[in-house]
């Protein structure tokens, strides 16, 4: 089935975000794969390796667009509003580490026109800035190909989220191939696909909203995608679908400046 890359978390905020996910149109069923439901095929990230990645109390991930603004997926947070109930944690790959620090949200901005497919991005304004590096986003499509890094604290197959951040590398999948697999559910203007058609390496529930990123020409990390949805977890033939950040870069910058 078509699966948003998040797990259902407790609390009113998480329930509200979960309820926004529409019933998917009919699609071909993937070959079953019973591997672990995390950043499958990856490894534990090293401490300090990706300091811009954050964990949300809604059961999703995100990245620091600014020190006090998180870029994540729309389906993780819900409609634009004042919102103080989302807790954002950063500072360590280990969510239980004494190095991990948390703050809460003050506002949420949902991408205009989001209804469940495409336009899956959102911003969270934080009550206090993190003293951590931010992750720049692409402003054009020059970096929308190649190999990408994916990360997340997603479900490990037990129904629980991971304590430690995991990482993996996935290649770009062209629009035609992704459209062949997902049909009308895939929105080429808004989304980008990545993964292995043989399966076994992908993001899964609980990884939603996290960044997909790569190095730019100067060797610095830059965000090209936001974990959005897919069919199953690393199922053969079904790559992950990510919000194409380059398409929304100007809108994201405009919205962030309005906070």
Secondary structure, DSSP 8 states (H G I E B T S, - for coil): -EEES----SSHHHHHHHHT--------------S-SSSBT-EE--TTTTTTEEEETTS-EEEEEETTEEEE-GGGT-SSEE----EEEES-SBTTSTT-EEEEEEEEEE-TT-SSSS---EEEEESS--SS----B-SSGGGSSSEEEEEE--B-SSSSB-SB-EEEEEEEE-HHHHHHHHGGG--TTTEEEES-TT-S-B--TT-TT-EEEEE-TTS-EEEEEEEEEEETTT-TT--EEEEEHHHHHHHHHHHHHT-
